[in-house]
Amino acid sequence: MFLPIEEQKEVNTEFLLQILAGRDKEIVISKSDFETRKMTHYLLTDNTKIKNNAYGIPEPVDGIEVPSSKIDVVFVPLLAYDKKGHRVGYGKGFYDTFLSECKSDVIKVGLSFFDPEETISDVFESDVKLDFCVTPYGIFEFKI
């Protein structure tokens, strides 16, 4: 689960966090390393300390590390997405790298305030498509 960057007006995930915690789901949040362009994932517990990094991204300070291969569902931040499940993020490739490290059946769910664009033209081979996108207007499913 991503923690939203308030300055970027990303979808607030607090409600989802509460629902998942109330159903005894283990929640994992990530920390970005801007030198390696990799993410490290930590189990969210009552003791997890969260701090905004230099880019304003709320991240865990430390905690119990969880390998990408153990994650079943990933909620993905995005700026835009299209009807085929391609997404546009902030252009650093963190999520594409992370998602490519996950098991092949990981469920990838985008969260957006908007409906999809018709197409996104600057798609790269390394881009990982979404399975679903949830908006205030409905859930979009992408056949992959």
C-alpha positions as CSV (number, residue, x, y, z in Angstrom):
1,M,0.0,0.0,0.0
2,F,1.3,3.4,-0.8
3,L,1.1,6.3,1.6
4,P,0.0,9.4,-0.4
5,I,2.1,12.4,-1.1
6,E,-0.2,15.2,0.2
7,E,1.4,17.9,-1.9
8,Q,0.7,15.9,-5.1
9,K,-3.0,15.4,-4.2
10,E,-2.7,11.6,-4.4
11,V,-5.6,9.4,-3.4
12,N,-5.8,9.2,0.4
13,T,-5.3,5.6,1.3
14,E,-6.1,5.9,5.0
15,F,-9.6,4.4,4.6
16,L,-8.2,1.4,2.8
17,L,-5.6,1.0,5.5
18,Q,-8.4,0.9,8.1
19,I,-10.5,-1.6,6.2
20,L,-7.5,-3.9,5.6
21,A,-6.4,-3.7,9.2
22,G,-9.9,-4.4,10.4
23,R,-9.9,-7.6,8.4
24,D,-6.6,-8.7,9.9
25,K,-4.7,-8.3,6.6
26,E,-1.0,-7.7,6.8
27,I,-0.2,-4.3,5.3
28,V,3.2,-3.6,3.7
29,I,4.5,-0.1,3.0
30,S,7.6,0.8,1.1
31,K,10.7,3.0,1.3
32,S,12.4,4.3,-1.8
33,D,16.1,4.4,-2.4
34,F,16.7,7.1,-4.9
35,E,20.3,6.0,-5.6
36,T,19.4,2.5,-6.6
37,R,15.8,3.2,-7.7
38,K,14.6,0.3,-5.7
39,M,12.0,0.0,-2.9
40,T,12.3,-1.9,0.4
41,H,9.0,-3.1,1.9
42,Y,8.2,-3.1,5.6
43,L,5.3,-4.6,7.6
44,L,3.1,-1.8,8.9
45,T,2.6,-2.3,12.7
46,D,1.5,-0.2,15.6
47,N,5.2,0.5,16.2
48,T,6.1,1.6,12.7
49,K,7.5,5.1,12.6
50,I,6.6,7.1,9.4
51,K,8.7,10.1,8.2
52,N,8.5,12.1,5.0
53,N,11.6,11.7,2.9
54,A,13.3,14.6,1.1
55,Y,10.7,14.4,-1.7
56,G,7.7,14.5,0.7
57,I,6.9,10.8,0.4
58,P,5.8,9.3,3.7
59,E,7.9,6.2,4.4
60,P,8.7,3.8,7.3
61,V,11.9,4.6,9.1
62,D,12.6,0.9,9.6
63,G,10.8,-2.3,10.6
64,I,10.3,-5.9,9.6
65,E,11.3,-6.3,6.0
66,V,9.0,-8.2,3.6
67,P,10.4,-9.5,0.3
68,S,8.5,-8.5,-2.9
69,S,7.8,-12.2,-3.6
70,K,5.6,-12.4,-0.5
71,I,3.2,-9.6,-1.5
72,D,-0.2,-10.6,-3.0
73,V,-1.8,-7.3,-3.8
74,V,-0.2,-3.9,-4.7
75,F,-2.1,-0.6,-4.6
76,V,-0.2,1.6,-7.1
77,P,-0.2,5.4,-7.1
78,L,-0.5,7.0,-10.5
79,L,-1.0,10.3,-12.4
80,A,-3.0,8.8,-15.3
81,Y,-3.9,5.4,-16.8
82,D,-5.5,4.2,-20.0
83,K,-8.1,1.7,-21.0
84,K,-5.5,-1.0,-21.5
85,G,-4.1,-0.7,-17.9
86,H,-1.0,1.3,-18.7
87,R,-0.1,3.9,-16.1
88,V,1.8,7.1,-15.8
89,G,3.6,7.7,-12.6
90,Y,6.3,10.2,-11.7
91,G,8.8,8.8,-14.2
92,K,11.4,7.3,-11.9
93,G,10.4,3.6,-12.5
94,F,10.2,2.6,-8.9
95,Y,6.9,0.8,-9.2
96,D,7.7,-0.9,-12.5
97,T,10.9,-2.3,-11.0
98,F,9.1,-3.4,-7.9
99,L,6.2,-5.0,-9.7
100,S,8.6,-6.9,-12.0
101,E,10.1,-8.4,-8.8
102,C,6.8,-9.6,-7.5
103,K,5.3,-13.0,-8.2
104,S,3.6,-13.3,-11.6
105,D,0.1,-13.4,-10.1
106,V,0.4,-10.4,-7.9
107,I,-2.8,-8.2,-8.2
108,K,-1.9,-4.6,-9.3
109,V,-4.6,-2.1,-8.4
110,G,-4.3,1.6,-9.3
111,L,-6.2,4.3,-7.4
112,S,-7.3,7.4,-9.3
113,F,-9.8,10.2,-9.1
114,F,-10.4,10.0,-12.8
115,D,-11.6,7.7,-15.6
116,P,-9.0,6.3,-18.0
117,E,-7.5,8.0,-20.9
118,E,-8.1,6.4,-24.3
119,T,-4.4,5.5,-24.7
120,I,-1.0,6.4,-23.3
121,S,1.4,6.7,-26.1
122,D,4.8,6.6,-24.3
123,V,4.6,3.0,-23.1
124,F,7.9,1.1,-22.6
125,E,8.5,-2.7,-22.6
126,S,9.5,-2.5,-19.0
127,D,6.2,-0.9,-17.9
128,V,4.0,-3.2,-15.8
129,K,0.3,-2.9,-16.5
130,L,-2.4,-2.7,-13.9
131,D,-5.1,-5.4,-13.4
132,F,-7.6,-3.0,-12.0
133,C,-8.1,0.7,-11.2
134,V,-10.5,2.0,-8.6
135,T,-12.0,5.4,-8.9
136,P,-14.9,7.2,-7.2
137,Y,-17.0,6.3,-10.3
138,G,-16.3,2.5,-10.4
139,I,-13.7,-0.2,-10.9
140,F,-12.0,-0.7,-14.2
141,E,-10.7,-4.2,-15.0
142,F,-8.0,-4.6,-17.6
143,K,-7.7,-7.9,-19.5
144,I,-4.0,-8.7,-19.7
